Amino acid sequence: MHQGLIFLSNLSHYIDQVDKIETRKIKLGAFKLTKTEKEIVIGSSYTHLTFKLTAWQEQWLAQLNQGKTLEEIATNHITAHNEFSFTGLYGLLEILIELQLITDALVLKDLSDSEAQSADADKNARVSMGNTEALVGNWSTQHLANLPFFRNISADLLKTFLAYATLEKFPERTKIITIGDKSRDLFVLFEGEVSVYVPGVKHRRLITTIPAGSIFGEGSFFFGKPRSADVISNFSCIVARIKYDEKAFHSLIHSSGTGQLQQRLWILHGLLSSPLFQHVPADTMDRFVVAGKVRTLGPGELLFKQGDAGASFFVVIQGEVAVSQGEKLLKTFKKGDIFGEIALMINQGQRTASARASTQALLLEVHRSEFYKVLSKNLLLAKEIEEIALRRYKDL
């Protein structure tokens, strides 16, 4: 396989790396543009292939050739215009790769290194997660530090959590927490998935499903409340149990920031429940948490109506939000779902539908300026969100 195809087949993996292509000045090989009244065609001396460019792609190509980074191109364009096509910029990058016009030796080396590191990481994860005892023996602060909630806490606090943590393996369909229990242990889900149930009229009712990487049991841990739900493993699970100790965790429990910590947990649960955010880099996840603000809606409360100016993007953290045009219900969004992106990316800042809470709902709201700052640093995520917006807009 020639170098261009190697790049193309691994583009999604490469863009997710910490040392990001978005912030790098990409060196280009010699290319030729052929322009007519109807089209712009790019070719190179490395291949017989040619590709059509849009007018915007031609401008972005010139800026890349002048030493601008992908992030700078996106940021400058968004500042000057109301909309921006991340899909178009991503497409330009694919064309340059296929034409073998990216000649940066550091880019090539980083791609090779990142593939090797990723393969080693996957192999180690499979070995350690397949053997609970081995994982216990090799456990360090890094296992907790890599999880979303723990990435931004102090080293001392992380060590305290670790000192009171033990690793446990729960078989499929095993109750981990029982409603009404007064224990205050905190749980970290390393592998697997759990469901949360509360009593119903005739049968218990499923409240939510919690994915790997999440923390649960925080209400009892932080506030001393009896367990409010049953938590049951859907599959075989590996869980770290952090044993509650009043003396060790007193300052944390009684600090003024306890409510914010729990809110951060809720936000992370919502993001981790979304297929869109499950594989984004850690720094991107953290930026969304920091950049956004939490909105609480009561049942039936209107968030925005069709025709309103729209300057925010939303992620459902808890509850449900119904989106409709007139009397027609378009969709009900649940935990982990995103909405509001059409106004930002497609419809020039105008809401195409109304949004109203179907239940008590908790939302993460990210303003347009922060939304684009985050996406400009993660081209793959930006492309995926834009494609969602385009599909939804066509279905209206």
TINU-606333 format. One line per 5 residues: their letters; for each residue x, y, z of C-alpha. Coordinates in steps of 0.1 Angstrom, whole numbers, always signed. Layout:
N
A) X:Y:Z  ...
END
This chain:
396
MHQGL) +0:+0:+0  +15:+34:-9  +20:+61:+17  -11:+80:+7  -34:+51:+13
IFLSN) -17:+42:+46  -25:+77:+58  -61:+76:+45  -69:+43:+62  -55:+55:+95
LSHYI) -67:+91:+94  -94:+87:+121  -70:+70:+145  -43:+96:+138  -65:+126:+144
DQVDK) -73:+113:+179  -37:+114:+191  -26:+137:+218  +0:+155:+196  -27:+166:+173
IETRK) -26:+172:+136  -49:+202:+141  -22:+222:+158  +7:+212:+136  +20:+232:+106
IKLGA) +17:+207:+78  +43:+207:+50  +29:+201:+16  +46:+187:-16  +43:+204:-50
FKLTK) +7:+205:-63  -10:+218:-94  -43:+236:-95  -64:+238:-127  -92:+264:-126
TEKEI) -121:+269:-150  -153:+288:-146  -170:+256:-134  -144:+238:-113  -111:+237:-94
VIGSS) -90:+206:-98  -59:+196:-78  -33:+171:-88  +3:+162:-79  +34:+147:-94
YTHLT) +32:+118:-70  +1:+102:-85  -21:+103:-116  -52:+110:-94  -70:+144:-95
FKLTA) -97:+158:-72  -122:+186:-74  -120:+213:-48  -147:+237:-35  -139:+274:-35
WQEQW) -135:+273:+3  -111:+243:+0  -90:+262:-24  -87:+290:+1  -79:+266:+30
LAQLN) -53:+249:+8  -36:+282:+2  -36:+289:+40  -21:+255:+47  +6:+262:+22
QGKTL) +13:+295:+39  +20:+276:+72  -15:+280:+89  -26:+251:+111  -59:+234:+107
EEIAT) -70:+249:+140  -60:+284:+129  -79:+279:+95  -110:+268:+113  -108:+296:+140
NHITA) -102:+324:+115  -130:+312:+92  -155:+309:+120  -145:+344:+132  -151:+359:+98
HNEFS) -182:+339:+88  -213:+325:+106  -208:+289:+95  -179:+266:+87  -177:+232:+70
FTGLY) -156:+209:+91  -166:+181:+67  -151:+202:+39  -118:+207:+58  -116:+170:+67
GLLEI) -123:+162:+30  -94:+185:+19  -71:+167:+43  -82:+133:+28  -75:+146:-7
LIELQ) -40:+158:+3  -32:+125:+19  -44:+105:-11  -23:+127:-34  +7:+121:-12
LITDA) +12:+158:-7  +18:+156:+30  +55:+152:+33  +61:+162:+69  +86:+136:+84
LVLKD) +73:+143:+119  +37:+135:+109  +49:+102:+94  +69:+93:+124  +41:+102:+148
LSDSE) +16:+81:+129  +40:+51:+131  +47:+56:+168  +10:+61:+177  +0:+29:+159
AQSAD) +26:+9:+178  +16:+25:+212  -21:+19:+205  -14:-18:+197  +6:-23:+229
ADKNA) -21:-5:+250  -48:-27:+236  -28:-59:+242  -20:-49:+278  -56:-39:+285
RVSMG) -69:-73:+273  -44:-91:+294  -49:-71:+326  -87:-69:+323  -89:-107:+317
NTEAL) -72:-114:+350  -85:-95:+380  -56:-106:+403  -30:-93:+377  -48:-60:+376
VGNWS) -47:-57:+414  -10:-65:+415  -2:-39:+389  -26:-12:+400  -13:+23:+404
TQHLA) -27:+58:+406  -25:+59:+368  -55:+36:+366  -77:+61:+384  -59:+92:+370
NLPFF) -68:+81:+334  -105:+81:+341  -125:+113:+333  -135:+123:+369  -100:+119:+383
RNISA) -80:+137:+356  -83:+171:+372  -81:+164:+410  -50:+169:+431  -24:+142:+434
DLLKT) -30:+140:+472  -67:+135:+468  -61:+108:+441  -38:+90:+465  -64:+91:+492
FLAYA) -90:+75:+469  -64:+49:+459  -56:+41:+496  -92:+31:+503  -99:+13:+470
TLEKF) -101:-24:+464  -108:-41:+430  -138:-65:+427  -152:-86:+399  -190:-90:+396
PERTK) -206:-116:+374  -234:-108:+350  -267:-98:+365  -253:-93:+400  -266:-67:+424
IITIG) -238:-43:+434  -259:-17:+453  -292:-24:+471  -318:+3:+475  -321:+15:+511
DKSRD) -287:+3:+521  -268:+29:+543  -232:+21:+531  -213:+50:+517  -188:+34:+494
LFVLF) -181:+49:+460  -178:+27:+429  -156:+32:+398  -166:+11:+368  -134:-1:+350
EGEVS) -150:-26:+327  -185:-36:+318  -219:-19:+322  -244:-15:+350  -281:-5:+351
VYVPG) -298:+15:+378  -334:+5:+388  -360:+20:+412  -393:+5:+424  -422:+8:+400
VKHRR) -459:+2:+404  -456:-35:+395  -420:-40:+385  -388:-22:+391  -381:+6:+366
LITTI) -349:+12:+347  -336:+47:+353  -303:+47:+334  -274:+26:+321  -239:+35:+333
PAGSI) -210:+28:+309  -174:+19:+317  -153:+48:+329  -181:+61:+351  -185:+65:+389
FGEGS) -217:+55:+407  -229:+56:+443  -218:+92:+447  -250:+104:+464  -244:+82:+494
FFFGK) -206:+89:+494  -209:+127:+493  -241:+133:+512  -246:+103:+534  -280:+94:+518
PRSAD) -293:+59:+519  -290:+41:+485  -318:+54:+463  -317:+26:+437  -305:-9:+429
VISNF) -274:-11:+407  -271:-44:+387  -243:-55:+364  -254:-61:+328  -223:-81:+320
SCIVA) -193:-93:+339  -179:-61:+355  -146:-50:+371  -152:-23:+397  -131:-4:+421
RIKYD) -148:+0:+455  -136:+31:+474  -144:+24:+510  -159:+54:+528  -138:+67:+557
EKAFH) -151:+97:+576  -116:+109:+587  -100:+104:+554  -127:+121:+533  -140:+146:+558
SLIHS) -125:+177:+541  -138:+166:+507  -173:+157:+519  -177:+190:+538  -162:+213:+513
SGTGQ) -182:+239:+495  -174:+222:+461  -191:+189:+469  -222:+198:+448  -200:+208:+419
LQQRL) -182:+174:+421  -214:+155:+419  -226:+177:+390  -193:+170:+372  -200:+133:+377
WILHG) -235:+136:+362  -220:+155:+332  -194:+128:+326  -220:+101:+328  -240:+118:+301
LLSSP) -210:+123:+278  -198:+87:+283  -233:+74:+275  -231:+90:+241  -214:+70:+213
LFQHV) -202:+104:+199  -181:+111:+230  -170:+76:+241  -138:+77:+220  -128:+113:+219
PADTM) -94:+123:+234  -94:+130:+272  -86:+167:+267  -116:+171:+244  -139:+155:+270
DRFVV) -125:+178:+297  -130:+209:+276  -167:+202:+271  -171:+197:+308  -153:+229:+317
AGKVR) -167:+250:+288  -203:+240:+294  -228:+251:+320  -256:+229:+335  -292:+238:+328
TLGPG) -321:+223:+348  -356:+221:+333  -388:+211:+349  -413:+187:+332  -430:+206:+303
ELLFK) -406:+236:+305  -397:+252:+272  -360:+254:+264  -364:+273:+231  -390:+276:+203
QGDAG) -388:+274:+166  -375:+305:+150  -355:+317:+180  -319:+328:+177  -298:+298:+187
ASFFV) -263:+303:+202  -259:+270:+222  -254:+233:+217  -269:+208:+243  -261:+174:+256
VIQGE) -288:+156:+277  -272:+146:+310  -304:+133:+327  -341:+131:+317  -357:+136:+283
VAVSQ) -363:+166:+259  -388:+165:+231  -381:+184:+199  -410:+193:+176  -421:+215:+147
GEKLL) -456:+228:+153  -477:+198:+165  -453:+173:+150  -429:+155:+174  -396:+151:+156
KTFKK) -376:+132:+183  -372:+127:+220  -336:+131:+231  -324:+111:+261  -292:+107:+282
GDIFG) -261:+111:+260  -280:+126:+230  -270:+159:+215  -292:+186:+199  -291:+223:+190
EIALM) -262:+218:+165  -283:+227:+134  -287:+263:+144  -249:+266:+150  -237:+247:+120
INQGQ) -263:+248:+93  -291:+273:+98  -273:+305:+104  -281:+307:+141  -318:+301:+139
RTASA) -337:+273:+157  -355:+250:+132  -377:+234:+159  -389:+238:+195  -374:+220:+225
RASTQ) -393:+212:+256  -385:+190:+286  -406:+158:+287  -394:+151:+322  -372:+167:+348
ALLLE) -341:+172:+328  -305:+181:+333  -286:+195:+302  -250:+205:+295  -252:+238:+275
VHRSE) -221:+248:+255  -222:+283:+239  -213:+287:+202  -179:+303:+209  -168:+275:+232
FYKVL) -184:+249:+210  -163:+260:+180  -131:+263:+201  -135:+227:+212  -143:+214:+177
SKNLL) -114:+234:+161  -91:+212:+182  -107:+179:+172  -115:+177:+135  -129:+142:+136
LAKEI) -155:+150:+163  -164:+182:+145  -170:+163:+113  -192:+137:+130  -213:+164:+147
EEIAL) -216:+183:+115  -228:+151:+97  -254:+146:+123  -266:+182:+118  -268:+177:+80
RRYKD) -288:+145:+83  -312:+160:+107  -316:+191:+86  -324:+171:+55  -350:+151:+75
L) -369:+182:+86
END
